[in-house]
Amino acid sequence: MKRLGLFASSLFFVIGVALADGPQDNIAENVRPVPPPGIKVPEEIFAELQKGVADLGREIDDLRKSLAKKPALLEFLPDVQIYYNAVYYALKYDEFHAPGEFASAKKLLQQGHERAKQLREGQTPWNTATGLVVRGYRSKIDDSVQPYGLVVPASYKAGSVHHRLDLWFHGRGEKLSELNFIEGRSKDPGQFTPSHAFVLHPYGRYCNANHFAGEIDTFEAIEHARKHYPIDVNRISVRGFSMGGAACWNFAVHYPGLWAAAAPGAGFSETPAFLRVFQKETIKPNAWEKKLLHWYDCTDWAGNLYNLPTVAYSGENDSQKQAADIMGEAMKKEGLNLVHVIGPKTGHSYHPEARAEINRRMDSIVGKGRDSLPKQIHFTTYTLRYNAMSWVIVDELNEHWARAKISASLENGNIVKVHTSNVTAFTLAIRPGYSPFLGTPRVLIDPPVMFAPPFPGLPYGVEALVGASPMSDRSWVSHFRKIDGKWKLVDKADDGTLAKRHGLQGPIDDAFMSSFVMVRQTPKRPINDYAKLYNWIDKEMEHAVDHWRKQFRGELKVIDDTEVDDKIIANSNLILWGNHHTNEIIAKIADKLPIRWNNKGVTVGERTFGRYNHVPVLIYPNPLNPKKYVVLNSGFTFREYDYLNNARQIPRLPDWAILDIDQPRTSQRPAGIVDAGFFDERWQLAGKK
């Protein structure tokens, strides 16, 4: 065998997932359903499984009541519910795809009853078991119970030393129901099982390349695993292949400070070039879509791999080798050289010798562990959704969806040097025990280029801000803000004004990455001329609920506008359907939104759109609780056509849009889009008067 192809050392980045059926999936007028319909279940089997689901459901309800005063045991109830859900959903949503799955369903119901019996007796043996273990947690996004798989090393013992954890992102599987996922995770340890390491397999909420809610699923699974197992936070790595390789790129470039290493295989790393190569599709994004491509186009964030050792893999004959090739090109522009292990004469799979080479490199990197205090950081972002790298946090941007960069270094002589571009506020935060400062540090921000490091002190004539003093636990935090063109040390990151900040920066899809509630309209008077408008809103809400289940695997509870209380307002984003006449919550906040209704229609800046056939959609800080969002008349914004290839699953609408419902729904749009755009950094209509 020829020597494995390598492109020098370290670092990588991540985005979505891919594996579709090719150019035949480029016809927007003829879109096959994802997930596909299941096979017919024989009546006697259906009845048997339905009875089994009902029995386990009653057992779970009884457990919930009996354990109500035992929270330490009640928290294990999702470990039982995942088995109920797997069979219940397969029956309810026609998701049995092969006859062999009937036996799998019966087995899962039996396993659910076994865990329920053990839990009722106060026992949780699966919590200390080794080998293949399937766990469940309750998501903060939509209160759904989600599964994940674990490979628990034989060397694990309760109370033992902390272990390495490898995340493994799965490939595309349009038939990967909860039932199939749990069955697979109960049988197959996966591609890589390092010695003494835990391997966590996120479900990722089905088949979305761990985008959006699938992204949050990974962090919720990690949080759950860390609560129950001794995980070394400095030895967590991200890995995956095909769609999972795309997911790996995504987590690597957006969260580079969290991992010890990244090992993406195949997949995709951006959208336009990948679709040309793999899907034979040339996309023509409009103005806002060009900006939104930055979200998951990992090539734009390649510089973030400066601080994350990365080992990429491709088969020599695999068309998805394109993902690592284009990332390698992007990294070269940042002065980085990608390690790219290539399996000779190999298609879409791992070559055995390549597998061994990847293991050798990853074991070495993860064995050393993540650098808890890197002396030099280079971080790129386009949105405050991703705003941190180790001890550097970006708090505000001058302009979203334009490239922002911040570089910071710890210098000799109690000096911190920072360079910024498109950043207007940032925080430097070193955790307890790690501050290197002997006294109060000085922070040199955007110094002249001629004074490049290293230097023992400040050059003559160069001034620096005095940072906050280190704390007695050897932590250090300082906040900086550009005021009237000059950097100032300030007391806190949030100055209390309305501004785009981390977790409150849009676009519309961001509202579905944290707790949200669907709030339906309830017209109180005859709808008359508005019948078409209100019917469209109801149908679009039904579409949003239905497709949330299909693509993100949660059953949403929809409440009336009259049911929204202070607790809901305090804890959740509100997805509001209707207008100021049909939804009480919209009526309460209508005069505080940047898009208004009047007797002529919907007004945006100086433009007014007809009231009978135009619907505003937007995301905005909730005037009733500015720490949460309101969204008007929209679910997540990619649609049926985009389900066919994961590289298409990007935000399709910006912060706001005006829809013309006289133009029909399609597999790509909810209606005609007559105007759309982004709010500025103060949540005002950019360019509108």
N, C-alpha and C positions, 0 to 999 in steps of 0.2 A: 504494500500500500504506500502511496506517496505521502510525504510529510503533510500533516494537517495544516491547512492554510491559516495563518495568523496575521493580524494587523496589529502590531505593537500593543502597549499596555493600557489598560484600565478604563473604566467609567461608561455609564449608559443612561438610557432614558426611556419613557414608556407612553403608550396610548391604548387604543382600543383593541378589538379582536377581529379576526377575519376568517372566513371560509364560506363562500357562497357558491352558487352553481354556475357562475359565468355570465356571459352576455345575454342569455335568455332571461336573466333577472334584471335587465335594464329597461324593461317595457313597463312604464308607470301605469298604463291602462290595463295591464294584465298581471296583477300581483298575486302570487300564491300566499296562502295564509301561513303565518308563523306565530305560534306553533301550529303544525299541521293537524288536521282532524285525526282522531284515533280510529281504531278498528271497532267493529261491533262486539259488544260483550254479550256472550250467551246469557239468556234470561236467568237460568239457575245460578250461574256464577255471579251475575249482577246482584241478585237477591241475597246470596250468601255474603258477598262483600258489603252490601248495604247494611245488613244486619250486624256484621262485624264492626263496621264504622260506628253504628248507633250504640252498640254495647261499649266500645272503647270511649266514645264521647260521654256516656253516662258515668263511666268510671273516672274520667278526667274531671267532670263536674263535681262528683262526690269528693275527689281528692282536693280540689280547690277549696271546698268548704271545710273539710276536715283539717287541712293544713293552714287555714287562714291565720291561726295564731302561732304558726311555726314558720316564720319567714325564712329561716335557714334551710328548711326543706322545700318550701314553696318555690324557691328560686330554681329548683330542679324540675319543675313541672314542664317547661318547654322541652326537656329531654324526652318526655313522654309524648307531648303534643305533636312533635315532628312526625311520628309514625301515624297518628290519626290523620293529620293534614295530608300526608303523602297519598293515602288511599282515598280519602274524602274528595280531594281535588281531582284525582284521576277519574273518579266516577262523575263528579259534577261537571267537569269541563271537557269530558270526552278525550282523555289523555292516556288511554291505554293504546300503545302503538304496536304491540306484538303479543301473541298468545302466552309466551313465557312470563309476561308481566302479571298475569293473574295469580300464578303461584307466588311471585314476589310479593304481591299485595297481601296475600294470606299470611306470609311469613312476617311481614312488617307489622300486621295487626297483632300477631302473636308476640312479637318482641315488645310492642307497645304495652300489651297486657302484663308481660313479665316485669317491665320497668315500673308500671303502675303498682303492681303488687309489692315490689321491693320498696318503693317510695312510701307506700302506705305503712309498711313495717319500719319505716325510719332508716332504710338502707339505700345507699347509692353506690353499688359496687362498680358501676361503669365509670365512676369518677376517679377510681384508682386502677382501673384495668389498663393493661398494656396491649399493644397490637393495634388493630383497626377499631376505632371508636367513633360513633356518630353522635354529635351533640346538637343542642338547639338553644337559641336565645330569643328574647323578645325585642324586636327592633323599636328604636325610638322614633323612627320615621313615620310608620303607619300602624304601630302596635301589632304587627304581624309576627308570627313565630317563624324563624328561619333556621335551616339546618346548616351545619358545616361538618366536614370530616377531619379526623385526626389520625395520624400514625404516631402512636405513643411508644417510645423506645423500650425495649425489654429491660434496660438498665434503670428505668424510672421507678422510684419509690417515693411515696408521699413524704414530704419534708426533705427531699434530697436536694443536692446542689442545683443551681440554675442551669438550664439546658439551652442549647442552640434551638432556634425555630426557623424553619424554612417555609415560606408561603409558596404554594403551587397553584397557579391559575389554570383552570381547565380550558380545553379547546372548545370550538363551536359545536353545539349539539342542539339542533332545533327540537329534538324529542327528549331533551334532558329535563323531564318533569321532576318534581320532588321525589317521586317514587323511584325513578331511575337513578337519580343522584344518590339517594340513601343506599339503594341496593349496590351501586358501584363502589361507594365508599366503605361498604361492609365487606367487600371482596378484594379490592385492588389497592395495593399500597402506593401505586403510581410510579413515575419514571425514576425518581431519585429518593433514596431513603438513607441519608448519611447516618453513620454510627452515633448513637447516643443523642440523636436530634429528634425533636418533634417536627412533624410535617403537617401543616394546616392547609386543608383544601377548602377554600371558600366556595359556597354555591354561587355567590355573586349575583343572586336574584335572577338566575336563569342564563340567558344567552345574549348579554349586552356588552361583552368585553370589559366587564367591571366598570362601566361608565355610570355616572350619576348615582342612583341608589345602589347600583352594583359596587361602586367605589366605597360607599359608606358601609356596605355589608362587610367588606374586608376588615375595616377598622372595628366594627362591632364584634366580629368573630374574634379578632385578636384580643380585644378587651375582655371578652368572656373567657377565652383560653388562659389569659394571664391571671385571671381571678382564681382559676382552679388548678393551675399547673405552674411549677417554678421555671419561668421563662427568663432568659438573660436578654434584657432589652438591647444590649450592645452586640448581640449576635443573632439578629433577625435579618434574614435575606429574602428577596423576592425573586421568584422563578416562574417560568411558564413557557408553553409551546403553542404555536399556531395562534388562535384567538388569545390563549393565555400568554403567549409571547408579547402580543400587543398590549395586554393588560400590564405585563411586567414593565414594558417601556413607560407606560403611563405613570405607574407608581414610582418608578426610578427618577424620572425627571421632575415630577411635581412635588415629591416628598423626599428629596435626596438626603436630608439630615436624619431620617429615621432608620435607615437600613445599614447593615454592614457590607452588603454586596447585592448586585443584581445580575441575573443570568437569563436574559430573554432569548427565546428560540423562535425563529420564523415570525409569523404574525404580520402586523403592519405597524408602522410608526407614524404615519401621517395619512391624510385622506387623498389629496389630488393625484399625486404620482402613483400611489398604490392602486387606485381605481383604474388608472390608465393601463397599468401593467396587468393587474389581476382580473379586473372586471371588464376591460376594454371599453371603459366609460370615461368620457371627457366631461368634467363638470364645469359649469359656468356660474359660479357663485355671484350673487348680487353684492351690493356694498356692505350690508351688515353681515352677510354670511362670510365674506372675506375676513372680516374681523373675528367672527366667532370660530373660524377654523383654527385660530391660535389656541383655543381651549385644549384640543386633543392632538394637534400637530406637534408631535414631540421633537421634531427637527428644530422648531423654534426655541426650544428650551435646552438644547444639547449642551450648552455651557454649564448647566447644573451638575453634569456628571463629573466636573472637576473634583468634587468632594465625595464621589461614590464609585468605588471600584466596580467595574462592569465587565462581564465576559459574555459576549454574544455568540449565538450558534446559528448556522444555516446549513442545509444540505446543498451541495454544489449544484444540483439539478432542480432545485426547488424555486418556483417563481416567487415565493415569499422571501427569498434571500434579499429581495429588493429592500425590505424593511431595515436590515442591518447595514446594507450598502449605503443607503441614503442617510442613515444616522451617522455612519462613519464619515461621510462627506461633510455633514453639518458639524461634527465634532472637530474635524480638521480646521475648520474656519475659526474655532475657539482655541486652537493650539493644543488639541487633545488627539491622541491616537487610540482608536478602538481595538481592543482584542476581539478578533472575530474568528472563532474556531469553525472550520468548514469541513463537513463530512464529504469525502471524495465520492463522486459518482452516486450520490445519495439524493433522493427526492425529499418528500415531506415527512421526514422521520429522523431519529438520532442514529448516527453511525456509532457502532460500539466503541471504537477507539476514540472518537470525539467525546463520547460520554465520559470515558475515563479521564481524558484531558480536562474537561470541564470540572469534573469532581476534584481533580488534583488542585486546580486553581482556586475553586470555591472553598475547599477545605482549608487551604492556606490563608485565604483572605478572611473568612469568617472566624477561623481560629484566632487570628489577631484581634478581631472585633472592631466595632465602630469607634472612631475617634470621638471621644466625648467632648473635647475642646479643640477643634481644628484651629490652628494659628492663622490660617488664611481661608477666606470664604469668598466664592463668586456665585452670585445668585441672580437668575433672570426670572421675570414673571411678566404676565400680560394682564393678570387679574388678581385681586386680593383674595379670591377663593384659595389661591396658593401663594402664601405670603411669608414663608419662613424657611430658613436653613440654619440649623443649629442655634447659635446665639444671636443671629441677625433676624429681625422681624420687620417687614415692611408694613407700615400702618396706613399710609395714604399714597395715592398716585396723582400725578399731574393730569394723566389721561389714561383711562382704561382702554385695553386692547391695542395699545401702542407698547413697544418693548420698553420695559423698565429693568434697570440693572443696579445692583448694589454689590460692591466689593468691600470687604473689611479685613483688616489684619491687626494682630497683636504685635506691637513693636517693642523693642527694648526701651527702658527708661519710662515705664508707665504710660506709654503712648498707644492710642488706638487710631488707626488711619482708615478713613472711609471715603470711597468714591461712589457717587450716585448719578443716575440718569433717569429722568421721569419719575423720581421719587420725591414726595414733599413732606413725609413724616416717617420716622423709623424708630425702632427700639433696639437697644443692645442689652441682652439679658443672659448673664452667666449664672448657672444654677449653683445651689449651695455646695461648698467644698471645692469649687473649681476656679475661683477667681485668682488670677496670677498676680494681681496688683499688690504692691507693698504700701502704697498710699493712694491718694485720689488721682485717678488717671486723667490725662488730657486727651481730648478727641479732636483729631484733625480731619475736617470734612471738606471734601473736594479741593484739596490743595493743588497748587500749580504742578504741572506734569514734571517739571525739572526736579522736584523734590520727591523722587521715587524712593521707596525703601530699598535696602535697609539704611537706617541712620540712627545714631545713638540718642539723639535728642532733636529738638525742633531747629531747623535751619534759621539763621538770622533773618528777622523780618517776617517770619511766618507765625501767625497766631493760631491758637487752638482753644476750643471750648473746654472748660473744666467740667468733667463729668460728675455724676453723683459719687459720693464716697462709698467704698465697699462696705458690706454689712459684716457683722461679727461672725456669721456662719460661712464667710468667704463666698457669698453671692454678690452679684453686682447687676444693677439695672439702671439704665439711663434712657430717657426719651428725648428725641430731637424733632423739631418741626421747623420748616422754612416759613418765616414770617417776614413779609415785605422784602422778599428776596434774600434774606439772611437766615442762616441756621441758628436756632436758639435751643438751649436746654430747657425743657418744660417738665411740669410735674407729672403728667400722665399722657398716655397715648391718645385717649379720646378727649377732645376738647369740648365735648357736649353739644357741638353743632350737628346739623343734619349733613351727613357726608357718607360717601361710599367707604365701607370698612369691611374687614374680613368677615365673611358670613352675612354681609348685608350690602352686596355689591351688584346683584343681578348676574346674568339676565334671567328671564322667566324660569328656565329650568333649574336654577339654583334653589328655588323655593321647595323643590321636591327632594332635596338632599338633607333635610332636617324635618322635624315634626310638622305635619300639616293636616288640616281638616278641610274636607269638601263641604261647602255651604250652598245649598240650593236656593233659588229664588222662590218666593211664594206670593204671586200677584194678589193684591187685595181688592182690585176693581176690575171691571170688564176690560179685556185686552183689546177688543175691537181691531183697529188698524195695526196694532202691534203683534197680532197673532203670529205672523211669520217670524218676526224677530224673536219672540219669546220661545216659540217652538224650536227655532234654530239653537238657542242657548241651551234648552233642555236636552236636545239631541247631542249637542257637543259635550255637555257634561256627562251624559251616558257613555259617550265614546271614551272620554277621559278615564272614567271609572273602569270600563270594560278593558281598555288597553293597559291600564296600570296592572291589572291582574295578569294579563297575557305576558307583558314584558318585564314586570318588576315583582310579580308573584305575591301581591298583597290584596286582600279583599277590603276595599275601602268602605267605611261607614259614612254615609252622606247624611248631614243634619240640615234642618230648616234654619233659615236666618233667625227665627225667633228662639232657637235653642242655644245660640252662642252666648256663653256666660264669661265672667271675668277670668275664670281658670283657663278656659280655652284661649282667650285673648292673650293671657300671660305666657302660655306654654307653646303655642303653635302658630305657624303661618296659616293665614286664612285664605282659602281658594274660593273666591266669591263669584257666584254666577248671577247674572242679571244686570240691573241698573238701579238708579236711585228711586225708581217707582216700584220695583219688584223685590228688592232685597233691603231689609232694614239696616243691615250693617253698611252697605254701600251708601244708603241715605245719610247715615251718621257722619261719614267721612268724605262725601262727595265734594264739599267745598274746600277740602284740604288736599285734593289730588291735582296734579298738573294737567290732567285731561278732564274736561268738564262737559256736562250736559246742559243744554238750554232748550228753549221752545222750538228752535230750528233743528237741533240735532246734537252731534258730538263735536266739540271744539278742541282743536290742538293748535296752540299758538294763534295764528291769524286765519286758520282754515277751519271751516265747519262742514261736517259731513251729514247727509240726510238721516233723520232720526228713525225712519222705518226700516232701513236696510243696512245700517252700519253698526258694528259692534266694536267697542274699544277693548283691547287686551293689554295688560301691563303688569309690571311688578313694581312695588313701591314700599318703602317702610310704612308699616301700619300706623296711621295717626293715633290710634288708640293704644299702641304699644310700639314705639319706634325701634325696639330691639328685634322685632319680628316683621315678616313681610305680609302684605296683602297682594294677591294676584287676582286680576279680573278676567274671567271668561276663558281660561286656558288650563289645560293639563300640560304634561311634558310635550315638547314641540316637534320632535321628529315623529314620522308617521309610517304607515304600512310599507311604503316603498323602501324606506330606510331599514326596515327589519331584515331585508334580504342580504345585506352586507354590513358587517359591524362598523366598517370604516365610514359608512354614511351616518352613523348614529351620533350626530353632533347637534348643538342647538340650532333650531331653524327659525327662531324669532328672537329679536333683541330685547330691550327693556320694555318697549311698547310698540303697538301696531294698531291700525284701523282696518277692520275687515269689512269687505263688501259681501253680504250674504246673498246677493243676487247672482254672484258667481259661485258655482257649485263646489262642494267638498271634493277633494281628490285624494289619491294615496300619498300626496306630498304636501297639501295645504288644507287648512280647515275651511277656507273660503278665499275670495280674492283679497289680496293685500294691497291697499291703495296708498298707504303711507306707513312708515315704521322707522324706528331709530333708537338711539341710546340716550338716557339721561346723562347729564354731565356729572362731575365728581361731587356736586352738591345736590344731586337728584333734581335738577332743573332741566327743562326741555332745552337741549343743546341746539343752538342756532334758531330757536323759535322765540317769537316775541309774544 
